[in-house]
Amino acid sequence: MLRIYVDAATKGNPGPSGGGVIILGEALNEQIHLSLGECSNHEAEFRVFIQALEILKEKQLTNETVLLYSDSKIVVETIEKKHAKNPVFKTYLLKFQELEPLFPLLMIQWLPEKKNKGADSLARQALRKYYQEK
């Protein structure tokens, strides 16, 4: 079983965004920070969520049971309800629905920001790196 923690940080809304992904498994402890480009804070949360699943796919970890944690209520609710009014969010929902069948069991759970500090720190690190490279 893998536990995945994701978070995003955005400077301005919309603005430059970074994402953090923590992958924890039996013999796996990986921390990844990603540039997410320019987007709104909500879109950044969706982007890092999808990127985390793409990373698992690239690492050939799709045979694992996955528990994915996000502190974004809008992302978790959209996925749980399988519905998005916002056309931008709908695009990410469709991408999730494309990736979901790759995993035998994929559970999404909301958690409070204070319990997601590791992923938050990585997201902020990605944002700092963005500004250092400019």
C-alpha atoms as an extended CHARMM CRD file, in Angstrom:
* protein
*
       134  EXT
         1         1  MET       CA              0.0000000000        0.0000000000        0.0000000000  PROA      1               0.0000000000
         2         2  LEU       CA              1.1870000000        3.4830000000       -0.8650000000  PROA      2               0.0000000000
         3         3  ARG       CA              0.2870000000        6.6770000000        0.9620000000  PROA      3               0.0000000000
         4         4  ILE       CA              0.5790000000        9.7880000000       -1.1720000000  PROA      4               0.0000000000
         5         5  TYR       CA              0.4150000000       13.3400000000        0.2000000000  PROA      5               0.0000000000
         6         6  VAL       CA             -0.0380000000       16.2480000000       -2.2310000000  PROA      6               0.0000000000
         7         7  ASP       CA             -0.2090000000       20.0170000000       -1.8770000000  PROA      7               0.0000000000
         8         8  ALA       CA              0.2060000000       23.1210000000       -4.0150000000  PROA      8               0.0000000000
         9         9  ALA       CA              1.3940000000       26.6720000000       -3.3820000000  PROA      9               0.0000000000
        10        10  THR       CA              0.5420000000       29.6540000000       -5.5770000000  PROA      10              0.0000000000
        11        11  LYS       CA              1.9450000000       33.1970000000       -5.5070000000  PROA      11              0.0000000000
        12        12  GLY       CA             -0.8960000000       35.4300000000       -6.6640000000  PROA      12              0.0000000000
        13        13  ASN       CA             -4.1580000000       34.0450000000       -7.9340000000  PROA      13              0.0000000000
        14        14  PRO       CA             -3.5400000000       33.1830000000      -10.6930000000  PROA      14              0.0000000000
        15        15  GLY       CA              0.2210000000       33.1050000000      -10.5370000000  PROA      15              0.0000000000
        16        16  PRO       CA              3.3020000000       30.8930000000      -10.4900000000  PROA      16              0.0000000000
        17        17  SER       CA              2.5800000000       27.6240000000       -8.7090000000  PROA      17              0.0000000000
        18        18  GLY       CA              4.5240000000       24.7470000000       -7.2260000000  PROA      18              0.0000000000
        19        19  GLY       CA              3.5010000000       21.3060000000       -6.0650000000  PROA      19              0.0000000000
        20        20  GLY       CA              4.7200000000       18.8560000000       -3.4770000000  PROA      20              0.0000000000
        21        21  VAL       CA              4.2880000000       15.0860000000       -3.5510000000  PROA      21              0.0000000000
        22        22  ILE       CA              5.3010000000       12.6250000000       -0.8430000000  PROA      22              0.0000000000
        23        23  ILE       CA              5.1700000000        8.9180000000       -1.6910000000  PROA      23              0.0000000000
        24        24  LEU       CA              5.3760000000        6.5120000000        1.2380000000  PROA      24              0.0000000000
        25        25  GLY       CA              5.4360000000        2.7430000000        0.9100000000  PROA      25              0.0000000000
        26        26  GLU       CA              7.0120000000       -0.3040000000        2.5020000000  PROA      26              0.0000000000
        27        27  ALA       CA             10.4870000000        0.3870000000        1.1360000000  PROA      27              0.0000000000
        28        28  LEU       CA              9.7430000000        3.7500000000       -0.4270000000  PROA      28              0.0000000000
        29        29  ASN       CA             10.0030000000        7.2900000000        0.8810000000  PROA      29              0.0000000000
        30        30  GLU       CA             10.1390000000        9.8040000000       -1.9210000000  PROA      30              0.0000000000
        31        31  GLN       CA              9.7210000000       13.5730000000       -1.8180000000  PROA      31              0.0000000000
        32        32  ILE       CA              9.1460000000       15.4770000000       -5.0480000000  PROA      32              0.0000000000
        33        33  HSD       CA              8.6760000000       19.1710000000       -5.7470000000  PROA      33              0.0000000000
        34        34  LEU       CA              7.2490000000       20.2650000000       -9.0940000000  PROA      34              0.0000000000
        35        35  SER       CA              6.7630000000       23.4580000000      -11.0340000000  PROA      35              0.0000000000
        36        36  LEU       CA              3.0930000000       23.7030000000      -12.0160000000  PROA      36              0.0000000000
        37        37  GLY       CA              3.3170000000       26.8080000000      -14.2040000000  PROA      37              0.0000000000
        38        38  GLU       CA              0.9630000000       29.7740000000      -13.9280000000  PROA      38              0.0000000000
        39        39  CYS       CA             -2.5150000000       28.9380000000      -12.6630000000  PROA      39              0.0000000000
        40        40  SER       CA             -5.0880000000       29.6100000000       -9.9480000000  PROA      40              0.0000000000
        41        41  ASN       CA             -4.6550000000       28.1150000000       -6.4980000000  PROA      41              0.0000000000
        42        42  HSD       CA             -7.4470000000       25.5850000000       -7.1210000000  PROA      42              0.0000000000
        43        43  GLU       CA             -6.0710000000       24.5710000000      -10.4990000000  PROA      43              0.0000000000
        44        44  ALA       CA             -2.6330000000       24.0850000000       -8.9070000000  PROA      44              0.0000000000
        45        45  GLU       CA             -4.1930000000       21.6730000000       -6.4030000000  PROA      45              0.0000000000
        46        46  PHE       CA             -5.7490000000       19.6870000000       -9.2710000000  PROA      46              0.0000000000
        47        47  ARG       CA             -2.4850000000       19.7350000000      -11.2440000000  PROA      47              0.0000000000
        48        48  VAL       CA             -0.3790000000       18.3110000000       -8.4130000000  PROA      48              0.0000000000
        49        49  PHE       CA             -3.0660000000       15.7100000000       -7.6800000000  PROA      49              0.0000000000
        50        50  ILE       CA             -2.9740000000       14.4650000000      -11.2970000000  PROA      50              0.0000000000
        51        51  GLN       CA              0.8370000000       14.7330000000      -11.4350000000  PROA      51              0.0000000000
        52        52  ALA       CA              1.1000000000       12.4460000000       -8.3980000000  PROA      52              0.0000000000
        53        53  LEU       CA             -0.8990000000        9.7540000000      -10.2080000000  PROA      53              0.0000000000
        54        54  GLU       CA              1.1780000000       10.2650000000      -13.3660000000  PROA      54              0.0000000000
        55        55  ILE       CA              4.3550000000        9.8200000000      -11.3030000000  PROA      55              0.0000000000
        56        56  LEU       CA              3.0470000000        6.5120000000       -9.9250000000  PROA      56              0.0000000000
        57        57  LYS       CA              2.2550000000        5.4290000000      -13.4830000000  PROA      57              0.0000000000
        58        58  GLU       CA              5.7640000000        6.3800000000      -14.6950000000  PROA      58              0.0000000000
        59        59  LYS       CA              7.3480000000        4.5060000000      -11.7770000000  PROA      59              0.0000000000
        60        60  GLN       CA              5.2080000000        1.4520000000      -12.5960000000  PROA      60              0.0000000000
        61        61  LEU       CA              3.5280000000        1.5400000000       -9.1920000000  PROA      61              0.0000000000
        62        62  THR       CA             -0.0050000000        1.1170000000      -10.5290000000  PROA      62              0.0000000000
        63        63  ASN       CA             -0.3170000000       -2.3960000000       -9.0860000000  PROA      63              0.0000000000
        64        64  GLU       CA             -0.4130000000       -0.8820000000       -5.5910000000  PROA      64              0.0000000000
        65        65  THR       CA             -3.3440000000        0.0830000000       -3.4100000000  PROA      65              0.0000000000
        66        66  VAL       CA             -3.1030000000        3.8630000000       -3.0970000000  PROA      66              0.0000000000
        67        67  LEU       CA             -4.3780000000        6.1960000000       -0.4010000000  PROA      67              0.0000000000
        68        68  LEU       CA             -4.0010000000        9.7530000000       -1.6950000000  PROA      68              0.0000000000
        69        69  TYR       CA             -4.2940000000       12.6470000000        0.7660000000  PROA      69              0.0000000000
        70        70  SER       CA             -5.0240000000       16.2550000000       -0.1870000000  PROA      70              0.0000000000
        71        71  ASP       CA             -5.9120000000       19.2800000000        1.9320000000  PROA      71              0.0000000000
        72        72  SER       CA             -7.9330000000       20.7330000000       -0.9630000000  PROA      72              0.0000000000
        73        73  LYS       CA            -11.6260000000       20.2260000000       -0.2690000000  PROA      73              0.0000000000
        74        74  ILE       CA            -12.5430000000       21.2630000000       -3.8110000000  PROA      74              0.0000000000
        75        75  VAL       CA            -10.3270000000       18.5550000000       -5.3250000000  PROA      75              0.0000000000
        76        76  VAL       CA            -11.5010000000       15.8230000000       -2.9550000000  PROA      76              0.0000000000
        77        77  GLU       CA            -15.1870000000       16.7560000000       -3.3320000000  PROA      77              0.0000000000
        78        78  THR       CA            -14.9480000000       16.9430000000       -7.1370000000  PROA      78              0.0000000000
        79        79  ILE       CA            -13.3720000000       13.4810000000       -7.2690000000  PROA      79              0.0000000000
        80        80  GLU       CA            -15.8320000000       11.9870000000       -4.7670000000  PROA      80              0.0000000000
        81        81  LYS       CA            -18.9160000000       13.4750000000       -6.4800000000  PROA      81              0.0000000000
        82        82  LYS       CA            -17.5540000000       12.7120000000       -9.9610000000  PROA      82              0.0000000000
        83        83  HSD       CA            -18.8730000000       16.0790000000      -11.0570000000  PROA      83              0.0000000000
        84        84  ALA       CA            -17.4550000000       19.5380000000      -11.7910000000  PROA      84              0.0000000000
        85        85  LYS       CA            -19.3620000000       22.6110000000      -12.9740000000  PROA      85              0.0000000000
        86        86  ASN       CA            -16.1680000000       24.5400000000      -13.6640000000  PROA      86              0.0000000000
        87        87  PRO       CA            -14.8860000000       23.5340000000      -17.1350000000  PROA      87              0.0000000000
        88        88  VAL       CA            -11.2480000000       23.7410000000      -15.9860000000  PROA      88              0.0000000000
        89        89  PHE       CA            -11.9270000000       21.3920000000      -13.0650000000  PROA      89              0.0000000000
        90        90  LYS       CA            -13.9200000000       19.1080000000      -15.3620000000  PROA      90              0.0000000000
        91        91  THR       CA            -10.7820000000       18.6010000000      -17.4750000000  PROA      91              0.0000000000
        92        92  TYR       CA             -8.8910000000       17.3670000000      -14.4010000000  PROA      92              0.0000000000
        93        93  LEU       CA            -11.8010000000       15.1720000000      -13.3370000000  PROA      93              0.0000000000
        94        94  LEU       CA            -11.7740000000       13.5090000000      -16.7610000000  PROA      94              0.0000000000
        95        95  LYS       CA             -8.0100000000       12.9780000000      -16.4970000000  PROA      95              0.0000000000
        96        96  PHE       CA             -8.4860000000       11.4060000000      -13.0580000000  PROA      96              0.0000000000
        97        97  GLN       CA            -11.1870000000        9.1130000000      -14.4340000000  PROA      97              0.0000000000
        98        98  GLU       CA             -8.7240000000        8.0660000000      -17.1340000000  PROA      98              0.0000000000
        99        99  LEU       CA             -6.0140000000        7.2090000000      -14.5750000000  PROA      99              0.0000000000
       100       100  GLU       CA             -8.1970000000        5.6690000000      -11.8500000000  PROA      100             0.0000000000
       101       101  PRO       CA             -8.7080000000        2.2640000000      -13.5620000000  PROA      101             0.0000000000
       102       102  LEU       CA             -4.9260000000        1.7120000000      -13.5900000000  PROA      102             0.0000000000
       103       103  PHE       CA             -4.9940000000        1.1330000000       -9.8280000000  PROA      103             0.0000000000
       104       104  PRO       CA             -6.6210000000       -1.8740000000       -8.1020000000  PROA      104             0.0000000000
       105       105  LEU       CA             -7.8090000000        0.4050000000       -5.2940000000  PROA      105             0.0000000000
       106       106  LEU       CA             -7.4250000000        4.1810000000       -5.2010000000  PROA      106             0.0000000000
       107       107  MET       CA             -8.8300000000        6.0320000000       -2.2040000000  PROA      107             0.0000000000
       108       108  ILE       CA             -8.8680000000        9.8110000000       -1.8990000000  PROA      108             0.0000000000
       109       109  GLN       CA             -9.0310000000       11.4580000000        1.4860000000  PROA      109             0.0000000000
       110       110  TRP       CA             -9.1240000000       15.0580000000        2.6470000000  PROA      110             0.0000000000
       111       111  LEU       CA             -6.8930000000       15.9990000000        5.5560000000  PROA      111             0.0000000000
       112       112  PRO       CA             -6.3900000000       19.3100000000        7.3820000000  PROA      112             0.0000000000
       113       113  GLU       CA             -3.5290000000       21.5630000000        6.2650000000  PROA      113             0.0000000000
       114       114  LYS       CA             -1.7470000000       21.0710000000        9.5980000000  PROA      114             0.0000000000
       115       115  LYS       CA             -1.4260000000       17.3470000000        8.8220000000  PROA      115             0.0000000000
       116       116  ASN       CA             -0.0200000000       17.9780000000        5.3450000000  PROA      116             0.0000000000
       117       117  LYS       CA              3.0190000000       20.0730000000        6.2400000000  PROA      117             0.0000000000
       118       118  GLY       CA              5.5130000000       17.8630000000        4.4000000000  PROA      118             0.0000000000
       119       119  ALA       CA              3.8010000000       18.2380000000        1.0200000000  PROA      119             0.0000000000
       120       120  ASP       CA              3.1840000000       21.9350000000        1.7430000000  PROA      120             0.0000000000
       121       121  SER       CA              6.8920000000       22.4590000000        2.4110000000  PROA      121             0.0000000000
       122       122  LEU       CA              7.7990000000       20.7770000000       -0.8940000000  PROA      122             0.0000000000
       123       123  ALA       CA              5.2530000000       22.9130000000       -2.7800000000  PROA      123             0.0000000000
       124       124  ARG       CA              6.7440000000       26.0910000000       -1.2890000000  PROA      124             0.0000000000
       125       125  GLN       CA             10.2200000000       24.8160000000       -2.1560000000  PROA      125             0.0000000000
       126       126  ALA       CA              9.1270000000       24.4070000000       -5.7950000000  PROA      126             0.0000000000
       127       127  LEU       CA              7.7660000000       27.9590000000       -5.7770000000  PROA      127             0.0000000000
       128       128  ARG       CA             11.0340000000       29.3540000000       -4.3420000000  PROA      128             0.0000000000
       129       129  LYS       CA             12.9880000000       27.4610000000       -6.9990000000  PROA      129             0.0000000000
       130       130  TYR       CA             10.7740000000       29.0250000000       -9.6930000000  PROA      130             0.0000000000
       131       131  TYR       CA             11.7060000000       32.5220000000       -8.4920000000  PROA      131             0.0000000000
       132       132  GLN       CA             15.4070000000       31.6730000000       -8.1540000000  PROA      132             0.0000000000
       133       133  GLU       CA             15.5210000000       30.5150000000      -11.7730000000  PROA      133             0.0000000000
       134       134  LYS       CA             14.0160000000       33.7720000000      -13.0800000000  PROA      134             0.0000000000
